[in-house]
Amino acid sequence: MFATVAAYMKLNATLWTPVKAMVETVTEVNDGIGTIAKKAGRQQEPNGGAGDEKTQVREDLEETVTEIADQLASIAAKTSDANLAAKVTLTRSNVQKLSADDLEGTAKRVSAAARENLAALADYNIADADITALEDLTGKFTGVKTGPRTAISTRAAQTATLPHAIAAVTAILRDRLDKQMTPFRRKNPEFYAGYQSARVIVNRGSTPAPTPPAPPASNPPPALT
């Protein structure tokens, strides 16, 4: 709606740009409109992408953790290493039930155990690059695990502050630009009338005043008999 006023003022810039105060005011209006547009755009951004990415990264991490942990568990069984077994004995279903923080911690624990047993893992076709891939995937998961909540918080912030941005531009128009246009009512009636028309469009969203009820119809005089 505000864009109507901005476009009209731009179209007739030669008429008002000699007035320094109006240049400052219109600049503030345009800046305010830009702020509103950004907030509205961010408010409408879908946040499903963040959730989808988190889901995919989690699935990849679960699979990689399980694969390496199972090889370490096999080594622990072969060598009767109870301490290693306690660190890496996992089941696929249990990994899937872990919270995001617990999954992250488990992945780091398995990575550390794999580093300590890198030589033995060579016989299980697990190399340094596989452990590095697990560490990189853990880091990626750390980065995306709060993505959906962050996206929701961002949208909520835009929703909360958008009315204030709209009110700020409305106040500039009402309290400053409307008044600065008054001299044009005589100097350039056409320009002034066009501005008033643009302002009506801006104000179209306001609640109209209630229409007063029609007065009751008077009773007709009794018929003469």
Phi, psi and omega in degrees: 000314181298333182300334179296315178294315181301316181293321180294318180293322178296319181297329183247033186302326183296339183279327187245345182297338174294344180267107186303317182298323180289325177300315179296317182294313181296325176299317178295322177298313180297320177297318179295321178297320177298320178297316179299317181298318179295316180295318179295320179296316179292326179297327185266359180294131177292141178254008181295331182300320179297319179293320179296318180295317179299318181298315182294316180295321179297316180299317178296319181292316178303315182295316182292317178301315182296318181299312182286321180298322180295324178291321177293322178296324177295319177297318180298320179293320181294321184261003182055042181265093183295324181296315178295320180300321181295330182280329192238000180282108184228161169238152182303317183293323179292322178297320180294334182271352182295145172292167180301316180294319180292323178296318179299315179296320179296317180299318179294322179294318179293320178299316180296318179295324179294320178299320182290338183239031185300318181298315181292329181291342180302324179290348180253015177063031175249118183249176179304322181297327179291321179291319177299320179297321178295317180296319178295319180294323177296317178296321179295319179295322177301322182287331185256352188295333177259007183305308181301319180293322178295318180297318179295317180297321179297315179296320180297322179295319179293320179298320183289326186262348181300314179301325180293321179294320178294317180296325181295317179291320178301319181294321179297317179295312186290315189270343184234299186294319178304318182287324180290341178278345185307317180300336181284350180299326177259323184289324181210080185302324181294315178298316181296316180296321178296321177296316179300321178296317178297322180291328176297320178297319178298320183276002184299331182284351181287158182284123181290154178293143181296142178283125182296146181294148179292143179296147180296144179291136180286149178289133179294150179296151181295142180294142177284137179250000000 
